[in-house]
């Protein structure tokens, strides 16, 4: 599984969204299904998939699909 597939899987398994909704316009609290509970489920999935620990500051900063890619890159995980 590619990093992009893992990234998308974390979103899809945590939120009630369709694959068609995935993309840079996906945003916390502006996307139906991305609430505080699903946010933490997604963060947990990403930490497990990529064997990383995301800081609490980055958890808060992770508020869009695009921003998440930037944050993961800072942990050495490239999403392409």
PDB file of N, CA, C and O in Angstrom:
ATOM      1  N   UNK A   1       0.850  -1.181   0.000  1.00  0.00           N
ATOM      2  CA  UNK A   1       0.000   0.000   0.000  1.00  0.00           C
ATOM      3  C   UNK A   1       0.892   1.239   0.000  1.00  0.00           C
ATOM      4  O   UNK A   1       1.841   1.321   0.780  1.00  0.00           O
ATOM      5  N   UNK A   2       0.594   2.197  -0.866  1.00  0.00           N
ATOM      6  CA  UNK A   2       1.378   3.433  -0.933  1.00  0.00           C
ATOM      7  C   UNK A   2       1.033   4.336   0.246  1.00  0.00           C
ATOM      8  O   UNK A   2       0.031   4.132   0.930  1.00  0.00           O
ATOM      9  N   UNK A   3       1.876   5.333   0.468  1.00  0.00           N
ATOM     10  CA  UNK A   3       1.590   6.300   1.532  1.00  0.00           C
ATOM     11  C   UNK A   3       0.289   7.046   1.270  1.00  0.00           C
ATOM     12  O   UNK A   3      -0.460   7.326   2.206  1.00  0.00           O
ATOM     13  N   UNK A   4       0.011   7.370   0.015  1.00  0.00           N
ATOM     14  CA  UNK A   4      -1.243   8.054  -0.308  1.00  0.00           C
ATOM     15  C   UNK A   4      -2.434   7.155   0.003  1.00  0.00           C
ATOM     16  O   UNK A   4      -3.446   7.623   0.526  1.00  0.00           O
ATOM     17  N   UNK A   5      -2.322   5.890  -0.309  1.00  0.00           N
ATOM     18  CA  UNK A   5      -3.416   4.963  -0.004  1.00  0.00           C
ATOM     19  C   UNK A   5      -3.630   4.833   1.503  1.00  0.00           C
ATOM     20  O   UNK A   5      -4.771   4.773   1.963  1.00  0.00           O
ATOM     21  N   UNK A   6      -2.547   4.790   2.271  1.00  0.00           N
ATOM     22  CA  UNK A   6      -2.651   4.744   3.730  1.00  0.00           C
ATOM     23  C   UNK A   6      -3.291   6.026   4.258  1.00  0.00           C
ATOM     24  O   UNK A   6      -4.159   5.989   5.130  1.00  0.00           O
ATOM     25  N   UNK A   7      -2.852   7.151   3.719  1.00  0.00           N
ATOM     26  CA  UNK A   7      -3.385   8.457   4.137  1.00  0.00           C
ATOM     27  C   UNK A   7      -4.890   8.504   3.891  1.00  0.00           C
ATOM     28  O   UNK A   7      -5.664   8.867   4.777  1.00  0.00           O
ATOM     29  N   UNK A   8      -5.290   8.136   2.690  1.00  0.00           N
ATOM     30  CA  UNK A   8      -6.714   8.140   2.359  1.00  0.00           C
ATOM     31  C   UNK A   8      -7.493   7.151   3.209  1.00  0.00           C
ATOM     32  O   UNK A   8      -8.619   7.436   3.618  1.00  0.00           O
ATOM     33  N   UNK A   9      -6.911   5.999   3.477  1.00  0.00           N
ATOM     34  CA  UNK A   9      -7.574   4.989   4.300  1.00  0.00           C
ATOM     35  C   UNK A   9      -7.848   5.524   5.704  1.00  0.00           C
ATOM     36  O   UNK A   9      -8.895   5.240   6.285  1.00  0.00           O
ATOM     37  N   UNK A  10      -6.911   6.295   6.248  1.00  0.00           N
ATOM     38  CA  UNK A  10      -7.112   6.882   7.582  1.00  0.00           C
ATOM     39  C   UNK A  10      -8.329   7.800   7.586  1.00  0.00           C
ATOM     40  O   UNK A  10      -9.113   7.783   8.536  1.00  0.00           O
ATOM     41  N   UNK A  11      -8.494   8.595   6.542  1.00  0.00           N
ATOM     42  CA  UNK A  11      -9.664   9.477   6.437  1.00  0.00           C
ATOM     43  C   UNK A  11     -10.942   8.660   6.262  1.00  0.00           C
ATOM     44  O   UNK A  11     -11.930   8.874   6.966  1.00  0.00           O
ATOM     45  N   UNK A  12     -10.911   7.734   5.327  1.00  0.00           N
ATOM     46  CA  UNK A  12     -12.117   6.974   5.001  1.00  0.00           C
ATOM     47  C   UNK A  12     -12.569   6.086   6.148  1.00  0.00           C
ATOM     48  O   UNK A  12     -13.770   5.910   6.354  1.00  0.00           O
ATOM     49  N   UNK A  13     -11.639   5.528   6.891  1.00  0.00           N
ATOM     50  CA  UNK A  13     -12.014   4.642   7.994  1.00  0.00           C
ATOM     51  C   UNK A  13     -12.468   5.409   9.235  1.00  0.00           C
ATOM     52  O   UNK A  13     -13.135   4.845  10.103  1.00  0.00           O
ATOM     53  N   UNK A  14     -12.116   6.674   9.323  1.00  0.00           N
ATOM     54  CA  UNK A  14     -12.444   7.475  10.506  1.00  0.00           C
ATOM     55  C   UNK A  14     -13.685   8.341  10.334  1.00  0.00           C
ATOM     56  O   UNK A  14     -14.339   8.699  11.313  1.00  0.00           O
ATOM     57  N   UNK A  15     -14.002   8.673   9.099  1.00  0.00           N
ATOM     58  CA  UNK A  15     -15.099   9.605   8.811  1.00  0.00           C
ATOM     59  C   UNK A  15     -16.121   8.956   7.894  1.00  0.00           C
ATOM     60  O   UNK A  15     -15.811   8.001   7.181  1.00  0.00           O
ATOM     61  N   UNK A  16     -17.288   9.457   7.914  1.00  0.00           N
ATOM     62  CA  UNK A  16     -18.325   8.955   7.002  1.00  0.00           C
ATOM     63  C   UNK A  16     -18.298   9.778   5.720  1.00  0.00           C
ATOM     64  O   UNK A  16     -19.194  10.576   5.443  1.00  0.00           O
ATOM     65  N   UNK A  17     -17.250   9.557   4.958  1.00  0.00           N
ATOM     66  CA  UNK A  17     -17.104  10.262   3.685  1.00  0.00           C
ATOM     67  C   UNK A  17     -16.853   9.235   2.585  1.00  0.00           C
ATOM     68  O   UNK A  17     -16.529   8.078   2.855  1.00  0.00           O
ATOM     69  N   UNK A  18     -17.007   9.677   1.362  1.00  0.00           N
ATOM     70  CA  UNK A  18     -16.770   8.810   0.207  1.00  0.00           C
ATOM     71  C   UNK A  18     -15.399   9.123  -0.382  1.00  0.00           C
ATOM     72  O   UNK A  18     -14.858  10.203  -0.145  1.00  0.00           O
ATOM     73  N   UNK A  19     -14.836   8.199  -1.142  1.00  0.00           N
ATOM     74  CA  UNK A  19     -13.541   8.481  -1.783  1.00  0.00           C
ATOM     75  C   UNK A  19     -13.578   9.729  -2.665  1.00  0.00           C
ATOM     76  O   UNK A  19     -12.564  10.410  -2.821  1.00  0.00           O
ATOM     77  N   UNK A  20     -14.733  10.028  -3.236  1.00  0.00           N
ATOM     78  CA  UNK A  20     -14.856  11.217  -4.082  1.00  0.00           C
ATOM     79  C   UNK A  20     -14.680  12.519  -3.296  1.00  0.00           C
ATOM     80  O   UNK A  20     -14.349  13.552  -3.879  1.00  0.00           O
ATOM     81  N   UNK A  21     -14.895  12.476  -1.995  1.00  0.00           N
ATOM     82  CA  UNK A  21     -14.754  13.668  -1.166  1.00  0.00           C
ATOM     83  C   UNK A  21     -13.304  13.958  -0.776  1.00  0.00           C
ATOM     84  O   UNK A  21     -12.992  15.060  -0.323  1.00  0.00           O
ATOM     85  N   UNK A  22     -12.426  12.985  -0.949  1.00  0.00           N
ATOM     86  CA  UNK A  22     -11.023  13.178  -0.595  1.00  0.00           C
ATOM     87  C   UNK A  22     -10.397  14.227  -1.508  1.00  0.00           C
ATOM     88  O   UNK A  22     -10.608  14.217  -2.721  1.00  0.00           O
ATOM     89  N   UNK A  23      -9.638  15.115  -0.920  1.00  0.00           N
ATOM     90  CA  UNK A  23      -8.963  16.140  -1.701  1.00  0.00           C
ATOM     91  C   UNK A  23      -8.627  17.335  -0.844  1.00  0.00           C
ATOM     92  O   UNK A  23      -9.013  17.409   0.323  1.00  0.00           O
ATOM     93  N   UNK A  24      -7.907  18.266  -1.428  1.00  0.00           N
ATOM     94  CA  UNK A  24      -7.389  19.403  -0.676  1.00  0.00           C
ATOM     95  C   UNK A  24      -8.459  20.309  -0.081  1.00  0.00           C
ATOM     96  O   UNK A  24      -8.154  21.108   0.805  1.00  0.00           O
ATOM     97  N   UNK A  25      -9.713  20.208  -0.545  1.00  0.00           N
ATOM     98  CA  UNK A  25     -10.771  21.054   0.022  1.00  0.00           C
ATOM     99  C   UNK A  25     -11.428  20.425   1.249  1.00  0.00           C
ATOM    100  O   UNK A  25     -12.307  21.039   1.853  1.00  0.00           O
ATOM    101  N   UNK A  26     -11.025  19.225   1.625  1.00  0.00           N
ATOM    102  CA  UNK A  26     -11.543  18.562   2.814  1.00  0.00           C
ATOM    103  C   UNK A  26     -11.008  19.293   4.043  1.00  0.00           C
ATOM    104  O   UNK A  26      -9.797  19.467   4.177  1.00  0.00           O
ATOM    105  N   UNK A  27     -11.902  19.726   4.948  1.00  0.00           N
ATOM    106  CA  UNK A  27     -11.469  20.533   6.087  1.00  0.00           C
ATOM    107  C   UNK A  27     -12.233  20.173   7.359  1.00  0.00           C
ATOM    108  O   UNK A  27     -13.422  19.856   7.325  1.00  0.00           O
ATOM    109  N   UNK A  28     -11.525  20.231   8.465  1.00  0.00           N
ATOM    110  CA  UNK A  28     -12.074  19.963   9.794  1.00  0.00           C
ATOM    111  C   UNK A  28     -13.245  20.911  10.099  1.00  0.00           C
ATOM    112  O   UNK A  28     -13.142  22.125   9.922  1.00  0.00           O
ATOM    113  N   UNK A  29     -14.329  20.342  10.550  1.00  0.00           N
ATOM    114  CA  UNK A  29     -15.570  21.029  10.922  1.00  0.00           C
ATOM    115  C   UNK A  29     -16.303  21.672   9.745  1.00  0.00           C
ATOM    116  O   UNK A  29     -17.423  22.153   9.916  1.00  0.00           O
ATOM    117  N   UNK A  30     -15.705  21.691   8.566  1.00  0.00           N
ATOM    118  CA  UNK A  30     -16.408  22.181   7.376  1.00  0.00           C
ATOM    119  C   UNK A  30     -16.851  21.028   6.488  1.00  0.00           C
ATOM    120  O   UNK A  30     -17.604  21.213   5.532  1.00  0.00           O
ATOM    121  N   UNK A  31     -16.374  19.845   6.820  1.00  0.00           N
ATOM    122  CA  UNK A  31     -16.750  18.645   6.088  1.00  0.00           C
ATOM    123  C   UNK A  31     -17.618  17.793   6.994  1.00  0.00           C
ATOM    124  O   UNK A  31     -17.212  17.435   8.099  1.00  0.00           O
ATOM    125  N   UNK A  32     -18.803  17.472   6.529  1.00  0.00           N
ATOM    126  CA  UNK A  32     -19.684  16.618   7.312  1.00  0.00           C
ATOM    127  C   UNK A  32     -18.973  15.292   7.550  1.00  0.00           C
ATOM    128  O   UNK A  32     -18.528  14.643   6.603  1.00  0.00           O
ATOM    129  N   UNK A  33     -18.868  14.901   8.786  1.00  0.00           N
ATOM    130  CA  UNK A  33     -18.180  13.666   9.139  1.00  0.00           C
ATOM    131  C   UNK A  33     -16.818  13.884   9.771  1.00  0.00           C
ATOM    132  O   UNK A  33     -16.275  12.976  10.400  1.00  0.00           O
ATOM    133  N   UNK A  34     -16.254  15.088   9.610  1.00  0.00           N
ATOM    134  CA  UNK A  34     -14.957  15.374  10.229  1.00  0.00           C
ATOM    135  C   UNK A  34     -15.207  16.242  11.466  1.00  0.00           C
ATOM    136  O   UNK A  34     -15.203  17.472  11.402  1.00  0.00           O
ATOM    137  N   UNK A  35     -15.422  15.564  12.579  1.00  0.00           N
ATOM    138  CA  UNK A  35     -15.647  16.247  13.845  1.00  0.00           C
ATOM    139  C   UNK A  35     -14.519  15.873  14.809  1.00  0.00           C
ATOM    140  O   UNK A  35     -13.552  15.227  14.405  1.00  0.00           O
ATOM    141  N   UNK A  36     -14.633  16.267  16.059  1.00  0.00           N
ATOM    142  CA  UNK A  36     -13.531  16.041  16.999  1.00  0.00           C
ATOM    143  C   UNK A  36     -13.252  14.552  17.214  1.00  0.00           C
ATOM    144  O   UNK A  36     -12.091  14.156  17.321  1.00  0.00           O
ATOM    145  N   UNK A  37     -14.286  13.731  17.280  1.00  0.00           N
ATOM    146  CA  UNK A  37     -14.075  12.298  17.488  1.00  0.00           C
ATOM    147  C   UNK A  37     -13.415  11.645  16.279  1.00  0.00           C
ATOM    148  O   UNK A  37     -12.460  10.883  16.429  1.00  0.00           O
ATOM    149  N   UNK A  38     -13.915  11.936  15.090  1.00  0.00           N
ATOM    150  CA  UNK A  38     -13.324  11.348  13.892  1.00  0.00           C
ATOM    151  C   UNK A  38     -11.902  11.879  13.669  1.00  0.00           C
ATOM    152  O   UNK A  38     -11.050  11.181  13.120  1.00  0.00           O
ATOM    153  N   UNK A  39     -11.660  13.112  14.098  1.00  0.00           N
ATOM    154  CA  UNK A  39     -10.319  13.690  13.979  1.00  0.00           C
ATOM    155  C   UNK A  39      -9.308  12.850  14.768  1.00  0.00           C
ATOM    156  O   UNK A  39      -8.246  12.502  14.251  1.00  0.00           O
ATOM    157  N   UNK A  40      -9.640  12.532  16.003  1.00  0.00           N
ATOM    158  CA  UNK A  40      -8.710  11.753  16.813  1.00  0.00           C
ATOM    159  C   UNK A  40      -8.601  10.314  16.327  1.00  0.00           C
ATOM    160  O   UNK A  40      -7.532   9.712  16.428  1.00  0.00           O
ATOM    161  N   UNK A  41      -9.682   9.755  15.805  1.00  0.00           N
ATOM    162  CA  UNK A  41      -9.608   8.426  15.194  1.00  0.00           C
ATOM    163  C   UNK A  41      -8.644   8.438  14.007  1.00  0.00           C
ATOM    164  O   UNK A  41      -7.844   7.518  13.836  1.00  0.00           O
ATOM    165  N   UNK A  42      -8.730   9.483  13.195  1.00  0.00           N
ATOM    166  CA  UNK A  42      -7.867   9.601  12.028  1.00  0.00           C
ATOM    167  C   UNK A  42      -6.408   9.764  12.451  1.00  0.00           C
ATOM    168  O   UNK A  42      -5.527   9.120  11.881  1.00  0.00           O
ATOM    169  N   UNK A  43      -6.144  10.609  13.435  1.00  0.00           N
ATOM    170  CA  UNK A  43      -4.778  10.824  13.919  1.00  0.00           C
ATOM    171  C   UNK A  43      -4.199   9.502  14.430  1.00  0.00           C
ATOM    172  O   UNK A  43      -3.051   9.167  14.137  1.00  0.00           O
ATOM    173  N   UNK A  44      -4.986   8.765  15.183  1.00  0.00           N
ATOM    174  CA  UNK A  44      -4.546   7.468  15.703  1.00  0.00           C
ATOM    175  C   UNK A  44      -4.222   6.512  14.560  1.00  0.00           C
ATOM    176  O   UNK A  44      -3.207   5.816  14.603  1.00  0.00           O
ATOM    177  N   UNK A  45      -5.070   6.474  13.547  1.00  0.00           N
ATOM    178  CA  UNK A  45      -4.828   5.607  12.390  1.00  0.00           C
ATOM    179  C   UNK A  45      -3.534   6.004  11.681  1.00  0.00           C
ATOM    180  O   UNK A  45      -2.738   5.140  11.313  1.00  0.00           O
ATOM    181  N   UNK A  46      -3.324   7.298  11.491  1.00  0.00           N
ATOM    182  CA  UNK A  46      -2.100   7.764  10.825  1.00  0.00           C
ATOM    183  C   UNK A  46      -0.857   7.387  11.632  1.00  0.00           C
ATOM    184  O   UNK A  46       0.152   6.966  11.066  1.00  0.00           O
ATOM    185  N   UNK A  47      -0.936   7.539  12.948  1.00  0.00           N
ATOM    186  CA  UNK A  47       0.200   7.176  13.795  1.00  0.00           C
ATOM    187  C   UNK A  47       0.509   5.685  13.666  1.00  0.00           C
ATOM    188  O   UNK A  47       1.674   5.290  13.629  1.00  0.00           O
ATOM    189  N   UNK A  48      -0.532   4.862  13.597  1.00  0.00           N
ATOM    190  CA  UNK A  48      -0.329   3.425  13.454  1.00  0.00           C
ATOM    191  C   UNK A  48       0.194   3.065  12.063  1.00  0.00           C
ATOM    192  O   UNK A  48       1.136   2.283  11.939  1.00  0.00           O
ATOM    193  N   UNK A  49      -0.406   3.629  11.023  1.00  0.00           N
ATOM    194  CA  UNK A  49      -0.006   3.311   9.650  1.00  0.00           C
ATOM    195  C   UNK A  49       1.444   3.688   9.368  1.00  0.00           C
ATOM    196  O   UNK A  49       2.158   2.963   8.674  1.00  0.00           O
ATOM    197  N   UNK A  50       1.876   4.828   9.910  1.00  0.00           N
ATOM    198  CA  UNK A  50       3.204   5.344   9.591  1.00  0.00           C
ATOM    199  C   UNK A  50       4.213   5.196  10.735  1.00  0.00           C
ATOM    200  O   UNK A  50       5.356   5.637  10.620  1.00  0.00           O
ATOM    201  N   UNK A  51       3.783   4.573  11.836  1.00  0.00           N
ATOM    202  CA  UNK A  51       4.659   4.343  12.985  1.00  0.00           C
ATOM    203  C   UNK A  51       5.324   5.642  13.452  1.00  0.00           C
ATOM    204  O   UNK A  51       6.543   5.727  13.601  1.00  0.00           O
ATOM    205  N   UNK A  52       4.483   6.638  13.675  1.00  0.00           N
ATOM    206  CA  UNK A  52       4.950   7.941  14.151  1.00  0.00           C
ATOM    207  C   UNK A  52       4.097   8.356  15.346  1.00  0.00           C
ATOM    208  O   UNK A  52       3.071   7.737  15.629  1.00  0.00           O
ATOM    209  N   UNK A  53       4.519   9.390  16.037  1.00  0.00           N
ATOM    210  CA  UNK A  53       3.746   9.993  17.115  1.00  0.00           C
ATOM    211  C   UNK A  53       3.587  11.472  16.783  1.00  0.00           C
ATOM    212  O   UNK A  53       4.565  12.220  16.757  1.00  0.00           O
ATOM    213  N   UNK A  54       2.359  11.884  16.532  1.00  0.00           N
ATOM    214  CA  UNK A  54       2.072  13.260  16.128  1.00  0.00           C
ATOM    215  C   UNK A  54       1.890  14.115  17.377  1.00  0.00           C
ATOM    216  O   UNK A  54       1.104  13.775  18.262  1.00  0.00           O
ATOM    217  N   UNK A  55       2.611  15.215  17.442  1.00  0.00           N
ATOM    218  CA  UNK A  55       2.544  16.091  18.616  1.00  0.00           C
ATOM    219  C   UNK A  55       1.164  16.719  18.753  1.00  0.00           C
ATOM    220  O   UNK A  55       0.418  16.830  17.780  1.00  0.00           O
ATOM    221  N   UNK A  56       0.839  17.122  19.959  1.00  0.00           N
ATOM    222  CA  UNK A  56      -0.469  17.744  20.200  1.00  0.00           C
ATOM    223  C   UNK A  56      -0.612  19.043  19.398  1.00  0.00           C
ATOM    224  O   UNK A  56      -1.712  19.378  18.958  1.00  0.00           O
ATOM    225  N   UNK A  57       0.474  19.765  19.207  1.00  0.00           N
ATOM    226  CA  UNK A  57       0.426  20.991  18.404  1.00  0.00           C
ATOM    227  C   UNK A  57       0.065  20.647  16.965  1.00  0.00           C
ATOM    228  O   UNK A  57      -0.751  21.329  16.343  1.00  0.00           O
ATOM    229  N   UNK A  58       0.670  19.595  16.440  1.00  0.00           N
ATOM    230  CA  UNK A  58       0.370  19.193  15.066  1.00  0.00           C
ATOM    231  C   UNK A  58      -1.036  18.609  14.933  1.00  0.00           C
ATOM    232  O   UNK A  58      -1.659  18.735  13.879  1.00  0.00           O
ATOM    233  N   UNK A  59      -1.534  17.978  15.981  1.00  0.00           N
ATOM    234  CA  UNK A  59      -2.919  17.476  15.955  1.00  0.00           C
ATOM    235  C   UNK A  59      -3.874  18.641  15.746  1.00  0.00           C
ATOM    236  O   UNK A  59      -4.827  18.535  14.974  1.00  0.00           O
ATOM    237  N   UNK A  60      -3.627  19.744  16.424  1.00  0.00           N
ATOM    238  CA  UNK A  60      -4.480  20.931  16.292  1.00  0.00           C
ATOM    239  C   UNK A  60      -4.275  21.585  14.922  1.00  0.00           C
ATOM    240  O   UNK A  60      -5.242  22.030  14.304  1.00  0.00           O
ATOM    241  N   UNK A  61      -3.051  21.650  14.449  1.00  0.00           N
ATOM    242  CA  UNK A  61      -2.748  22.272  13.150  1.00  0.00           C
ATOM    243  C   UNK A  61      -3.283  21.460  11.967  1.00  0.00           C
ATOM    244  O   UNK A  61      -3.479  22.002  10.880  1.00  0.00           O
ATOM    245  N   UNK A  62      -3.517  20.168  12.177  1.00  0.00           N
ATOM    246  CA  UNK A  62      -3.969  19.253  11.128  1.00  0.00           C
ATOM    247  C   UNK A  62      -5.460  19.512  10.894  1.00  0.00           C
ATOM    248  O   UNK A  62      -6.312  18.788  11.410  1.00  0.00           O
ATOM    249  N   UNK A  63      -5.763  20.546  10.114  1.00  0.00           N
ATOM    250  CA  UNK A  63      -7.166  20.932   9.944  1.00  0.00           C
ATOM    251  C   UNK A  63      -7.678  20.861   8.507  1.00  0.00           C
ATOM    252  O   UNK A  63      -8.836  21.185   8.242  1.00  0.00           O
ATOM    253  N   UNK A  64      -6.827  20.441   7.589  1.00  0.00           N
ATOM    254  CA  UNK A  64      -7.263  20.187   6.216  1.00  0.00           C
ATOM    255  C   UNK A  64      -6.498  18.983   5.677  1.00  0.00           C
ATOM    256  O   UNK A  64      -5.451  18.603   6.201  1.00  0.00           O
ATOM    257  N   UNK A  65      -7.036  18.407   4.638  1.00  0.00           N
ATOM    258  CA  UNK A  65      -6.394  17.284   3.956  1.00  0.00           C
ATOM    259  C   UNK A  65      -5.005  17.704   3.472  1.00  0.00           C
ATOM    260  O   UNK A  65      -4.038  16.960   3.637  1.00  0.00           O
ATOM    261  N   UNK A  66      -4.906  18.887   2.880  1.00  0.00           N
ATOM    262  CA  UNK A  66      -3.629  19.384   2.360  1.00  0.00           C
ATOM    263  C   UNK A  66      -2.634  19.657   3.486  1.00  0.00           C
ATOM    264  O   UNK A  66      -1.462  19.299   3.373  1.00  0.00           O
ATOM    265  N   UNK A  67      -3.089  20.285   4.568  1.00  0.00           N
ATOM    266  CA  UNK A  67      -2.207  20.604   5.698  1.00  0.00           C
ATOM    267  C   UNK A  67      -1.672  19.324   6.325  1.00  0.00           C
ATOM    268  O   UNK A  67      -0.533  19.283   6.789  1.00  0.00           O
ATOM    269  N   UNK A  68      -2.487  18.291   6.339  1.00  0.00           N
ATOM    270  CA  UNK A  68      -2.050  17.009   6.884  1.00  0.00           C
ATOM    271  C   UNK A  68      -0.865  16.447   6.133  1.00  0.00           C
ATOM    272  O   UNK A  68       0.039  15.872   6.739  1.00  0.00           O
ATOM    273  N   UNK A  69      -0.856  16.604   4.818  1.00  0.00           N
ATOM    274  CA  UNK A  69       0.275  16.139   4.008  1.00  0.00           C
ATOM    275  C   UNK A  69       1.548  16.877   4.414  1.00  0.00           C
ATOM    276  O   UNK A  69       2.612  16.270   4.532  1.00  0.00           O
ATOM    277  N   UNK A  70       1.435  18.192   4.628  1.00  0.00           N
ATOM    278  CA  UNK A  70       2.590  18.996   5.046  1.00  0.00           C
ATOM    279  C   UNK A  70       3.102  18.542   6.414  1.00  0.00           C
ATOM    280  O   UNK A  70       4.306  18.401   6.626  1.00  0.00           O
ATOM    281  N   UNK A  71       2.175  18.321   7.324  1.00  0.00           N
ATOM    282  CA  UNK A  71       2.558  17.911   8.678  1.00  0.00           C
ATOM    283  C   UNK A  71       3.246  16.553   8.642  1.00  0.00           C
ATOM    284  O   UNK A  71       4.282  16.367   9.280  1.00  0.00           O
ATOM    285  N   UNK A  72       2.682  15.610   7.908  1.00  0.00           N
ATOM    286  CA  UNK A  72       3.300  14.289   7.832  1.00  0.00           C
ATOM    287  C   UNK A  72       4.685  14.355   7.196  1.00  0.00           C
ATOM    288  O   UNK A  72       5.576  13.593   7.571  1.00  0.00           O
ATOM    289  N   UNK A  73       4.869  15.254   6.243  1.00  0.00           N
ATOM    290  CA  UNK A  73       6.187  15.416   5.622  1.00  0.00           C
ATOM    291  C   UNK A  73       7.229  15.821   6.664  1.00  0.00           C
ATOM    292  O   UNK A  73       8.393  15.433   6.566  1.00  0.00           O
ATOM    293  N   UNK A  74       6.810  16.599   7.659  1.00  0.00           N
ATOM    294  CA  UNK A  74       7.741  17.014   8.710  1.00  0.00           C
ATOM    295  C   UNK A  74       8.158  15.837   9.597  1.00  0.00           C
ATOM    296  O   UNK A  74       9.127  15.937  10.349  1.00  0.00           O
ATOM    297  N   UNK A  75       7.424  14.723   9.507  1.00  0.00           N
ATOM    298  CA  UNK A  75       7.760  13.494  10.231  1.00  0.00           C
ATOM    299  C   UNK A  75       8.454  12.488   9.306  1.00  0.00           C
ATOM    300  O   UNK A  75       8.675  11.336   9.680  1.00  0.00           O
ATOM    301  N   UNK A  76       8.791  12.935   8.107  1.00  0.00           N
ATOM    302  CA  UNK A  76       9.473  12.073   7.155  1.00  0.00           C
ATOM    303  C   UNK A  76       8.562  11.198   6.321  1.00  0.00           C
ATOM    304  O   UNK A  76       9.023  10.266   5.663  1.00  0.00           O
ATOM    305  N   UNK A  77       7.264  11.492   6.344  1.00  0.00           N
ATOM    306  CA  UNK A  77       6.279  10.718   5.582  1.00  0.00           C
ATOM    307  C   UNK A  77       5.819  11.561   4.400  1.00  0.00           C
ATOM    308  O   UNK A  77       5.141  12.573   4.576  1.00  0.00           O
ATOM    309  N   UNK A  78       6.190  11.141   3.204  1.00  0.00           N
ATOM    310  CA  UNK A  78       5.785  11.873   1.999  1.00  0.00           C
ATOM    311  C   UNK A  78       4.522  11.249   1.427  1.00  0.00           C
ATOM    312  O   UNK A  78       4.460  10.043   1.190  1.00  0.00           O
ATOM    313  N   UNK A  79       3.518  12.086   1.211  1.00  0.00           N
ATOM    314  CA  UNK A  79       2.252  11.647   0.633  1.00  0.00           C
ATOM    315  C   UNK A  79       2.214  12.157  -0.800  1.00  0.00           C
ATOM    316  O   UNK A  79       2.070  13.356  -1.040  1.00  0.00           O
ATOM    317  N   UNK A  80       2.343  11.236  -1.749  1.00  0.00           N
ATOM    318  CA  UNK A  80       2.341  11.627  -3.166  1.00  0.00           C
ATOM    319  C   UNK A  80       1.379  10.774  -3.939  1.00  0.00           C
ATOM    320  O   UNK A  80       1.234  10.949  -5.149  1.00  0.00           O
TER     321      UNK A  80
END
